[in-house]
């Protein structure tokens, strides 16, 4: 063994239950130093999932104490409350499938300098709602051949526990408040409603006709429309968000990230031999005796040589 590169530790590797769904959420516009958690006063308030179409949404509180435009917060919050989609339990965004209702509102907004600004609540007739929740959304990408397999690793003593990741989901800010504002008729924007007055809007059915130049394009467009319809029709499944530093979170971690029964675990068996492994992990090998033989051809030649040597040995013994 090379003393310059000693083995300093060794671990037994265990695989956990692969039937458990584990998602890794990536916040592309958020630094690791400022996670969405209770410690930074931005613990997510909701987690929603459409398992069949793969849509994911996370609601996170907006920090209204600094760098917050109250007038715009009122404008967008009021638009969300007045939105037909929000009132009816519908949604905004792509195919109407990216939101679950009106944004939370009401209460006070603490501005810079610790000055409190009184805001109206959901049922207030004097004020309007304040937008205090931002929605982040993404979509679970279905696995394809050749995709990498990600694992979550957890150490316990001399044991390494590996848990397969179901999907990596990249979350981006969703603009539901813009969609809600666009939904309000132009003549009603920026005007305060009289007490007890409700906005009257007319719902109209819209027929969408798409004419594609090529058959392949027509098939693709039809498939996209079908997917959008599925997104819209599928109902959200809502889950409670548990902060990472709570006792409940650690109990879940122990249950789902650590293999509990170490005595009765399935044993891994290699699906390829040493030569296959070398071929897949390195550049094509060259047989010095026959330089024209590389990669697969060389492997087949060696296989024939082994078979021939085996048959000769049997004949010699016979």
Buried (B, 14 or more C-beta within 10 A) or exposed (E): EEEEEEEEEEEEEBBBEEEEEBBEBEBEEBEEEEBBBEEEEBBBBBBBBBEEBBBBBBBBBBBBEEEBEBEEBBBBBBBBBBBEBBEEEBBBBBBBBBBBBBBBBBBEBBBEEEEEBEBBEEEEEEBBBBBBBBBBBBBBEEEEEEEEEEBBEBEBEEBBBBBBBBBBBBBEBBBBBEBBBEBBEEEEEEEEEEEEEEEEEEEEEEEEEEEEEEEEEEEEEEEEEEEBEBBBEBEBEEEEBBEBEEEEEEEEEEEBBBBEEEEEEEEEEEEEEEEEEEBEEEEEBEBEEEEEBBEEEBBEBEEEEEEEEEEEEEEEEE
